[in-house]
Amino acid sequence: MAHDVIIVGAGPAGSTAARVLAESSKHVVIIDKAKFPRDKLCAGGVTSKVIPLLPPGFNDIIISSVHKTIIHYSNTDLRVGIESIEPCTYMVERAAFDMYLLDAAITSGVKFIEGKRVIGFWQDSKGVEVYTDPPDTFKANYLIAADGAMSRIHSQTFSQRQPYNAYCLEAKIPWSNQNDEVIFNFGSTPTGYAWIFPKGDYASIGLGVRSKNISNIFEYYKRFFDMHGIKWVKPKGLSLPMYSMETRLTHKRVLFAGDAAHLVDPITGEGIYHAILSGSMAAKAIISGGNTGTTYQTMMNKTILKELRRAFFLSLIMYHFPRLSFEALRLHPSIGKTYLGVITGENTYKDLLKTSTHSPYKILKHIIKCLQADQLSVR
């Protein structure tokens, strides 16, 4: 049987695309190599700007709600607190979150095939064919590749695979500190940060670095545990396909969404919001008819890609000069407030750029004083 759309990958991007398509009466099949529910390495923070994009039932899987973010600098006592009245982030388990999105797609009429690994595909001007192991062939008009960071569709489509430029480690530990504070630590790792996400009686503790610093990542991770007096727990690792200016979204009848499109935020490492939004846009581009690839690229250029380009620019400053960035945040509360707005969707990275450069004199004056006092290490 031929379908309107084949989707490879039943994560947030794939399930969202499938649901949106099915709600417009498209015949859709999702293929995933895993059996669901399946666990996935992820900090499990869903920012509040994601909520309008979700189907009903999200409240049933929320573990905790976060109102306060604490940002530390390295192993010093320097810290900045950012607090919101409404929750800015919701903590979930990825297995439950992905199952909730997939169930919504299936309820909408999507066919789901699990336990089949996609090994290749073929396309021409009339449609696509997808080949799996165990052996099977699926035909459709379009293919949405939402098969994650290690996307086989992406590697087969483009001769040169885009490099992963970040890597993270994460572990779950018992957590008795019953609060809703998310902790970020900048400066304890070069070109990256560490985090603690509380989830009731346990927490997700992780650390991410750019690929050039990966050789010492376990050292940085253990140092972060020691800093907080936490007993060492062996972590799991994951490559993150961060956004770069070379990100590719389409190839003829194939649209890429989520991690397969390399849409991870280069500042925060957030991938869920962009996965869900890109999946929705890929679906809408197909529904609109006409030149689907051009429509999808245009929609993404006006929204996600425009923001990620700004985030990419900001990340070069933040991660090469972490102390300077921290001092700017500490001296200018408006920067933290604007950044919180980026998380909730009330502000954009354009707003953050404006806020960060609005009054640089005060920040620069303080930085010079710190340099003179030999208190500031720039690297």
C-alpha positions in Angstrom: 0.0 0.0 0.0 1.3 3.5 -0.9 1.1 6.2 1.7 1.0 10.0 1.4 4.0 10.3 3.7 6.5 7.9 5.3 8.1 9.2 8.5 11.3 7.6 9.8 11.6 8.1 13.6 8.9 8.3 16.3 10.5 10.9 18.5 9.0 14.4 19.0 9.6 15.6 15.4 8.3 12.4 13.8 5.2 12.0 16.0 4.3 15.6 15.7 4.6 15.6 11.9 2.5 12.5 11.7 -0.3 13.8 13.9 -0.5 17.1 12.0 -0.6 15.2 8.7 -3.2 12.7 9.9 -5.4 15.5 11.2 -5.5 16.8 7.6 -6.6 13.3 6.3 -3.2 12.3 5.0 -2.3 8.6 5.0 0.9 8.3 7.2 3.1 5.6 8.4 5.8 6.0 11.1 8.7 3.5 11.1 11.1 3.2 14.1 13.8 0.7 14.9 12.9 0.7 18.6 10.0 -0.8 20.5 8.0 1.8 22.4 8.0 3.0 25.1 11.8 3.3 24.9 14.2 5.2 27.1 16.3 8.0 25.6 19.1 10.0 27.0 17.8 13.5 27.6 17.7 16.0 30.4 13.9 16.0 30.0 13.2 19.7 30.2 10.3 20.9 28.1 10.3 24.7 27.9 7.0 26.5 28.2 7.1 27.8 24.6 6.5 24.2 23.5 3.1 23.9 25.3 1.0 25.5 22.5 2.4 23.0 20.0 1.4 19.9 22.1 -1.7 17.7 21.9 -4.0 17.4 25.0 -2.7 15.3 27.9 0.7 16.9 28.6 -0.2 17.6 32.3 -0.5 13.9 33.0 3.2 13.3 32.4 4.7 16.3 34.1 7.0 15.3 37.0 7.7 18.9 38.3 7.5 22.5 37.2 10.4 24.9 37.3 10.1 28.5 38.3 13.7 29.4 39.2 17.0 29.0 37.4 20.3 29.4 39.2 23.4 30.1 37.2 26.8 29.5 38.8 30.2 30.4 37.5 32.8 27.7 37.6 33.7 26.6 41.2 33.3 30.1 42.7 30.6 31.5 44.9 29.4 33.7 42.0 25.8 33.0 41.1 22.7 34.6 39.5 19.1 33.7 40.1 16.4 34.1 37.5 12.8 33.6 38.6 9.4 33.6 36.9 5.9 33.7 38.2 4.7 31.0 35.8 6.7 27.8 35.2 9.4 28.3 32.6 10.3 24.6 32.2 8.5 21.3 32.8 10.4 18.2 33.8 9.4 15.0 32.1 10.8 11.5 31.4 11.5 11.2 27.7 10.1 7.7 27.5 6.7 8.9 28.8 6.9 12.2 26.7 7.6 10.4 23.5 5.0 7.8 24.1 2.4 10.6 24.8 3.2 12.2 21.4 3.2 8.9 19.6 -0.2 7.9 21.1 -1.7 11.2 20.0 -0.4 10.5 16.4 -1.8 6.9 16.5 -5.2 8.2 17.8 -5.3 10.6 14.8 -5.1 7.6 12.5 -1.3 7.2 11.9 0.0 3.7 11.3 3.0 2.8 13.5 5.5 0.1 12.7 8.1 -0.5 15.4 11.1 -2.8 15.5 12.1 -2.2 11.9 15.4 -0.5 11.1 15.5 1.7 8.0 18.5 0.7 5.9 18.0 2.9 2.9 15.7 4.7 0.5 15.3 5.7 -3.1 13.4 8.6 -4.7 12.5 9.9 -8.1 10.1 12.6 -9.4 7.1 10.5 -8.6 7.7 9.3 -5.0 10.0 7.6 -2.5 10.6 4.0 -1.4 12.0 3.1 2.0 13.7 -0.2 2.7 13.9 -1.8 6.2 15.4 -4.7 8.1 13.6 -7.1 8.7 13.1 -6.8 4.9 10.2 -4.7 3.8 9.5 -1.9 1.3 7.3 1.1 1.9 6.2 3.6 -0.8 4.9 7.2 -0.4 4.8 10.6 -2.1 7.1 12.1 0.6 9.6 11.1 3.3 10.1 13.0 6.5 13.5 12.0 8.1 13.1 12.4 11.8 15.5 9.6 12.8 17.6 11.6 15.2 21.3 12.6 15.6 22.6 9.5 13.8 20.2 9.8 10.9 20.7 7.2 8.3 18.6 9.1 5.9 20.8 12.2 6.3 24.1 10.2 5.9 22.7 8.6 2.7 21.4 11.8 1.2 24.4 14.0 1.7 27.9 12.9 0.6 29.6 14.7 3.5 27.9 14.3 6.8 27.8 17.4 9.0 30.0 17.0 12.0 28.6 16.7 15.5 30.0 19.6 17.4 28.9 18.8 20.9 28.8 15.8 23.2 27.1 15.4 26.6 27.2 13.0 29.5 24.2 12.5 31.8 23.2 10.3 34.8 20.3 10.0 37.2 21.0 10.3 40.9 18.9 10.3 44.1 18.0 13.9 45.0 16.7 15.0 48.4 16.7 18.7 47.7 13.0 19.2 47.2 12.8 22.4 45.2 12.1 23.4 41.6 15.4 25.1 40.9 17.3 24.2 37.8 21.0 24.7 38.2 23.4 25.7 35.3 27.2 26.0 35.7 29.3 27.9 33.2 33.0 28.0 33.2 33.6 24.6 34.8 34.1 23.2 31.3 35.5 24.9 28.2 32.9 25.8 25.6 30.1 24.2 27.4 28.1 24.0 30.6 26.9 21.6 33.3 23.4 21.2 34.7 21.2 19.7 37.4 17.5 19.1 36.6 15.5 18.1 39.7 12.7 15.6 39.2 11.1 14.9 42.5 13.2 12.3 44.4 15.9 12.2 41.8 17.7 14.5 39.4 19.3 14.4 36.0 22.9 15.7 36.1 24.7 16.4 32.9 27.5 18.2 31.2 28.1 19.1 27.6 31.1 20.3 25.7 32.0 21.1 22.1 33.7 18.2 20.3 37.2 19.7 20.4 37.1 19.4 24.2 35.7 15.8 24.3 39.0 14.2 25.4 38.7 15.5 28.9 34.9 15.3 29.3 34.9 12.7 32.0 37.4 14.8 34.1 35.1 17.8 33.8 32.1 15.7 34.7 33.7 14.2 37.8 34.8 17.7 38.9 31.2 18.9 38.7 30.1 16.0 40.9 32.8 16.8 43.4 31.9 20.5 43.3 28.4 19.6 44.6 29.5 16.9 46.9 27.7 14.2 44.9 28.8 10.6 44.8 30.1 9.6 41.3 27.6 7.8 39.1 28.7 6.4 35.7 27.0 8.5 33.0 25.8 7.7 29.5 26.9 9.7 26.5 25.2 11.3 23.5 26.3 13.3 20.5 24.4 16.5 19.9 24.0 17.7 16.3 24.2 21.4 17.0 22.9 23.9 14.5 25.5 25.3 12.2 25.3 27.6 9.1 25.6 24.4 7.0 22.4 22.8 8.2 20.5 21.1 5.3 16.7 20.7 5.5 15.5 19.2 2.1 16.5 17.0 -0.8 13.9 16.6 -3.5 11.0 14.6 -1.8 12.8 14.3 1.6 12.3 16.8 4.4 14.5 16.7 7.5 13.2 17.6 11.0 14.4 17.6 14.5 17.9 16.3 15.3 18.1 14.7 11.9 18.1 18.3 10.6 20.8 19.5 13.1 18.4 21.9 14.9 19.8 21.7 18.4 20.1 25.2 20.0 23.9 26.1 20.1 23.5 28.0 23.3 21.2 25.8 25.5 21.4 22.4 23.8 17.6 22.3 23.6 16.3 20.1 20.9 12.7 19.3 21.8 11.1 22.7 20.9 12.8 22.8 17.5 12.0 19.1 16.9 8.3 19.6 17.5 8.1 22.9 15.6 10.1 21.6 12.6 8.0 18.4 12.5 4.8 20.5 12.4 6.2 22.8 9.7 7.3 19.8 7.5 3.8 18.4 7.8 2.2 21.8 6.9 4.5 22.2 3.9 3.4 18.8 2.5 -0.3 19.7 3.2 0.0 23.0 1.4 1.0 21.2 -1.9 3.0 22.9 -4.6 6.8 23.0 -4.2 7.0 21.3 -0.8 10.7 21.6 -0.3 10.7 25.4 -1.1 7.7 25.9 1.2 9.4 24.1 4.1 12.7 26.0 3.6 10.9 29.3 3.6 8.8 28.5 6.7 12.0 27.5 8.5 14.0 30.5 7.4 11.4 32.8 8.8 11.2 31.1 12.2 13.6 28.5 13.5 16.6 29.2 11.4 16.5 32.9 11.9 16.6 32.4 15.6 19.3 29.7 15.5 21.6 31.9 13.4 21.4 34.5 16.2 21.9 31.9 18.8 24.9 30.6 16.9 26.5 34.1 17.0 25.8 34.5 20.7 27.2 31.1 21.5 30.6 32.0 20.0 30.8 34.8 22.6 29.3 32.9 25.5 31.5 29.8 25.3 34.7 31.5 24.4 34.4 34.1 27.1 32.3 32.5 29.9 33.3 34.8 32.7 32.7 38.0 30.6 29.3 36.6 29.7 28.5 35.8 33.3 29.5 39.2 34.5 27.3 40.8 31.9 24.4 38.6 33.2 25.2 39.5 36.8 25.5 43.3 36.2 22.5 43.5 33.9 19.4 41.8 35.3 17.5 42.7 32.2 19.7 40.2 30.3 18.5 37.4 32.5 14.9 38.5 32.3 15.1 38.7 28.5 16.7 35.2 28.3 13.9 33.8 30.5 11.6 35.3 27.9 13.5 33.3 25.2 12.8 30.1 27.1 9.1 30.9 27.5 8.6 32.3 24.0 7.9 35.8 25.0 11.2 37.1 23.7 13.6 36.1 20.9 17.3 35.9 20.5 17.0 39.2 18.6 15.7 40.7 21.8 18.5 39.2 23.8 21.1 40.6 21.4 19.6 44.1 21.8 19.5 43.8 25.6 23.1 42.5 25.8 24.5 45.4 23.7 22.1 48.1 25.1 24.5 49.5 27.7 27.9 47.9 27.3 29.8 50.8 29.1 28.9 49.7 32.6 29.8 46.1 31.9 33.1 47.0 30.3 34.0 49.3 33.1 33.4 46.5 35.7 35.4 44.0 33.6 38.4 46.4 33.4 38.3 46.7 37.2 38.2 42.9 37.5 41.2 42.6 35.2 43.1 45.2 37.1 42.4 43.3 40.3 43.5 40.1 38.6 40.1 38.6 39.3 39.0 37.8 35.8 40.3 35.0 33.7 39.5 35.3 30.0 39.9 32.2 27.9 
